[in-house]
Amino acid sequence: MTLVYIIISTIVISLVSLVGIFFISIRKELLNKIIVELVTFATGVLLGGAIFHLLPEAFESKINAPLWILMGIVAFFVLEKFLFWRHCHDEDCEVHPLRYLNLIGDGVHNFVDGTVVAAAFVANIKLGITITILSIAHEIPQEIGDFGILVHSGLTKAKALTYNLICAMTCVMGGIIAYFFATHIDNLTPILIAFAGGNFLYMALVDLLPEFRKSETIKGAVIQFTLLCLGVIFMWLLKFVR
């Protein structure tokens, strides 16, 4: 049943890549506002998930948790710098000329997401569901932004959706591969969980929090702070769900 949970969860995460089609007809100003607010909530979810779920699970294991958390942070830094994968939540973002290399980087990132989901489900079902929620919260604003950028760069809606979906499906591949390795290699599951903790911290603090600088009003700052807190509180409350 664990493998079934992994496959279903990674497929659901992958299908999030199609969410952009529901937003492409919205006015540009409203779309940007929606994306920024989703990013704010997602940041809180990622921070809460890492602090309340992943890091405690990692530190309770017998591995060198701080080392693998640091490796998770460094790995995503390298992924961004050398595979040109990055977050962008604005249609006016500069589109890298090597956009297909960006898509490859995104595929690698989704593969890593799949391995993390698998490791979490191998550890326990509740943690697997938590990681799935974290991944979805992170993917929704990212995929809306990616879809808008691909269309803005000259691709048709159909091609943008297709490329996004192909990249997203590497999540399923990562989940299946990690499941078979995690059940045969000692300590691989807690290592992947600690690694994921570093991943989510990096995404929240480096990729997503800078988006808050777009708000130049007190009202906007209050709304963003509120959404951030709601995301953190949501993940804290999830600790008590059995």
N, C-alpha and C positions, 0 to 999 in steps of 0.2 A: 504493500500500500504506500510505503514511503516514496517509491519511484513514481507512482501514479500522482501523488500530491505534487511532486517536483515538476512533472510534465505539465500538469494542469496549470500550476502557478506560473511557470515560465512562458507558457502559451498566452496566458492572460496578460502578462507583462509585455510580451511581444506585440500583442494586438493593440496595446496603447499607442503604438506608432501610427495607427490609423485615425487617431483622434483629431488630427489637424484638419481633416475634411469638414468637420463641423464648425470650424472657426474661420475658414478662409474667406467666407462671404461677409464677415463682420467688418465694419469700418475699422480702418487702420488704428485710429486713436483708441477705440474701445478695445481692440485686440491687444494692443500694447499694455493697456491698463489691466486687462484680465490676466495676461501672462505674468506681469510683475506681481500681482496679488497672489497668484498661484505659486510663484517662486518664493514669495515671503512665507506662505504657509508651509511649503515643502521644506524650506530651510529649518523651520521649527521641528518638523517631523523627523528630518535627518539628524538633527542635533539630539532630540529626545531619544530617537532610536539607538543612536550610538552610545549615549551616556547611560540610559536606563536599561538597555537590553544587551547590546553587543559587548561593550567593555566589561561589564560585570561577569558575563559568561566567559569571556577570555581570561580574566584574572582568576577565575575559580578553577581553571584547568592547570595542568602541569607544565605548560609551555612557557617560554619567555615572552609573555604577552606584550610588554612595552616594545620589544624589538620588532614583533610582527605588526604592531600598530604603526610604528614608524615606517616599516616597509610598505604598508598600505598607502601611507601618505606620499612617500617617495615614488612609488609605482605610478600613481595617478599624475604626479608632476611630470614624470618622464613620458607618460602616455600623451599628455597634452603637448609637450614640447617637441616630441619626435614623431608623433603620428598626427599632429595637428588637430586632435579632437579637442573641442572646447564647447562651453556653453555659450549660447547667444540667444537672447529672448526679445530681439527687436528685428523687424523686417529690414531696417536700414543698416544692420550690421554689415561690415565689410565681408564679402564672400571671398574666401580664400581661393585663389586660382586653381589650386589642386583640390577641388571639392570632392572628387572621388576618393582621394586619399583621406579626406576628412571622414567620409563615409566608412572607410576601412577602419579608421580609428574608433569610430562610433560602434562598429561591429565588434571590435576587440573589447571595448568597454561593456557592451551587452553580454559578451561571453563571460566576462568576469562576474557580472551580475548573476548569471546563471549558476556559476560555481558557488557563489555565496548563498544563493537560495537553496541549493542542494545540501551544502554543509549545514545550514540551519535546520532543514528538515531531518537530516540524519541525527542531529543533536536532539531535537524534540519538535513535535508538531507545532506547538505554540510559537516557538522561535521562528520556525519556517513561515508561519502566517505573518508574523511581525515583519520579517525581512521582505516578504511579498508586498506588504502595505508600504514599506519604506521605498521599495523600488518603483511602485506605481506612482507614489506621491512625487518622486523625483522625475520620473519619465514623462508625466503629463505635460508640465510646462516646457520641458526640453523638446519633446516631440512636436508640440505646437509651433515652437520657435523654429525648429529644424525644417518643418514642412513649409513654413512661410518663407524661409531663406532659400530653399531649393526652388520654389516657384518663382520667387523674386529674381533668382539667378538665371532664369530662362527655361527651366524644365516645365513640362506640362504637369497638371495636377496628378494625372495617372502615373507618370513616371516618378514624380516625387514620392507618392504613396508607395509605389512598388519598391523603390530603392530603400526607403525608410523601413519597410516591412522586412525586406531581405536582411538588412543589417540587424534588425531587432530579433529575428529568428535565431541568431547565434546564441541568444540567451538560452534557448531550449537545448542547443547542442552542448553549451557549457554545463547546464544542469545535469544532463545525462552522463556526460564524461566524468564530472566531479563525483556523482553518486557512486559510480563503480570504483573510482580511486579511493574515495573517503571510506568505503566499507572494507577496503583491503590494506590501507596504509594507516598505521597508528599515528594519532595526534594530528592527522590532516584536517579533521573537522574543526578543532579549536584554533588551529593556525589560520584557516580560512575565515573564521569568525573574527579573530583579532585583526586580520588583514582587512576585512570588510569594515571594521570599526574605523580604521585609518582612512579607508576610502570615503566613507560617509562624512567624517570630520573634514576631510579635505574639500569635498564637494560643497559642504555647507559653508565653510569659513572662507574658502578661496574663490569658488565659482559663483556661489549664490548670494552671499552677503553683500558683495560689491554692487549688486543690482539695487540695493536700497539707496544708494547715493543719487538715484534718479529722482527721488522725492525732494522737492525744494520747499515744501510747505510744512507747517506744524501739523496740519490735519493729515497730510499724507504720511508723515512720520508716525503719528499716533496709530493710524490704521495699520501700517506695516508692523509696528511693534506689537499690536494686538494680535495680528495674524500669526506672527512669530511665536508669541506666547501660547496661542491656541494650538499650534502644531506641537509644541513641547508638551503641553498639558495632555493632549490627545495620546501621545506615546507613553506618558507617565500613567495615565488611567489604564492603558492597555496592559500594564504590569499586573493588574488585579483581575483581569479576565481569565477565567479557567475553562 
